[in-house]
Amino acid sequence: MEPSTHGRLWTGAHRLFGAVEHLQLASSYGLFRRMSGLGGRPEVVLEGSYDGHHWTEIEFMYKPGNVSRPPPVVVPHQPRLDWQMWFAALGPHTHSPWFTSLVLCLLQGKEPVIRLIQNDVARYPFHKQPPTYVRAQLYKYWFSQPGEQGRWWRRQWVEEFFPSVSLGDPVLDTLLRQFGLQDKSPPRARSASSALAQALHWLRSQLSPLEAPTLLWGLILTVGAIRVMQALLGPRPSWWSPPAREERPAPKDSARGQAASAPNSRSSSSQTSRRRK
């Protein structure tokens, strides 16, 4: 719990916790305490520039960046790159070699990597021309206070996370050699003449403007609607209809007794009529 929040708690809550603490009724939340946001949430913010003086932040689709943007709902999607950016912020960039490869891909303007940052390429600030320089800054993020209108986050600059580099920069080349990330010979292009490859390429082009959570929820709701319609319109299973009532035949002894009692009733009625006469 944040120290400031802990100090604002009701005094009775502190006393109650102290009275039952020895019973160990509850445990601390989170596998690693330093990853649970205590002291602020660390976040790496990428920046690009054409001249090395005017910098533009590169905003991701899901992770915190713009302080005025609300946190998006991503369930059931797991944005891997945004998630890895949070882990990278927990230490120096040398602990995350993949980050250097990400910077290189942004300088080269590789579209598949850009789509991991912004699914809609038009929202990427350098979609027309790759940036000449890329750097990264480390911030601490907190949720805004109730009185701060129009802002979801408060942030504070901590330090430079990754230095400003460009293609051919000695610093970048040294890091690439250190991590074994130099560009190798391009792999042979796969044949796209098959009908399956063309169909998958067309499907990806049609679905690419959609964000992953929207696409997944659309698929889940579609499958659910199909199953409901099948249950309502399809043939009902055997266990659905109630069991039919079985008609039991009358016992033979009771039928014979009824037939024998019929003449007796007739004779008794005739005798009574004679007596009346």
PyMOL commands that set and color helices and strands:
alter all, ss='L'
color gray80, all
select helices_A, chain A and resi 3-7+11-23+33-35+80-88+93-95+97-108+111-117+121-123+170-179+195-207+212-233+252-276
alter helices_A, ss='H'
color red, helices_A
select strands_A, chain A and resi 41-49+56-58+133-143+153-165
alter strands_A, ss='S'
color yellow, strands_A
deselect
rebuild
show_as cartoon
